[in-house]
């Protein structure tokens, strides 16, 4: 088993401390570090030899978005065209 180190130490060793801890945590959450880091309590631990990988997975649409609204809906079109106030005054 390889030794795991904290994200900030990995950042210092790999990138010279170039990235903020918030960026590193986002990478860990989103699967942009391979091999995948492990969350221990509130801290992320990563393999010394881990590398950043671009994640090409599609964005997730939130479950509370109503996908039944048609793109031709006048309210949607007015919002997209920036004329929502005009529509609400009618």
N, C-alpha and C positions, 0 to 999 in steps of 0.2 A: 504494500500500500504506500502510495506516495504521500509526502507531507503536504498538508493543506495550510495555506497562509491567508490572512485577512485581505480583503479587497484593496485596502489602501497600501498595504505592503506590496502586493502584486503590481499595482499601478506604479509605485515607485521603482520597482525592479524592471518592469517591462517597458513603461512609457516615461520614466523619469518624473512621475508625479503630475503629468500633463492634464489629467482628467479629474473632475470633481467627484466627491463620494456619491453625490446624487446621480451622476451619469453612470458611475460604476454599478450602483444598485439597480438602475433601470436596465442596464445590460444584463445583469444577473437574472432579474425578473423576466425579461423578454427572451431569454435564451440566446443572447449574443456572445456568450463565452463558452468555448468548448475546450475540454470537457466541462460539463455543467457544474457550476458552483453548488455548494450545499449551504442551506440556511441553518445556522445553529443559534437558537434563541433569536436575537435581533441582528446578529452579524452574519455576513456571508463569508464563507471560506472557499478558496479556489486553489486548484493545483498550480504549483510553481510554473509548470510548462504550458499552462492554458493560454489560449489565443482568442482574440476577438474574431468573431465570424459574423458576416452580414446575414441577417435573417430575412429571407424572401417570402415569409408566410404572409398571406393577405390580412388586412386589417379586419378586426371583428366588428360587426354591426351590433350595437347594444340591443338587448332583448326587448327594451321598452319602445323601440322605434316602430311606428305604424307603417308597414310597408304597403298597405293597401291604398295609400294616397297616390292618385295618378299624377303624373308630371303635368297633365293638362288642367289640373284643378286650379281655378282662378286665384285662390289664396296662395297656393304654392308659386304660381307664376308671378303674382304680385310681389311676393317676398324676394324671389330671385331677381326681379327687375327693379327692386328698391322702391316700389310704389305701394307698399302695404298701407300707409297712412291714407292715401287717396281712396283705396278700396274700403277701408273702415269708415270713412266719412260718408259714403254713399248710403 
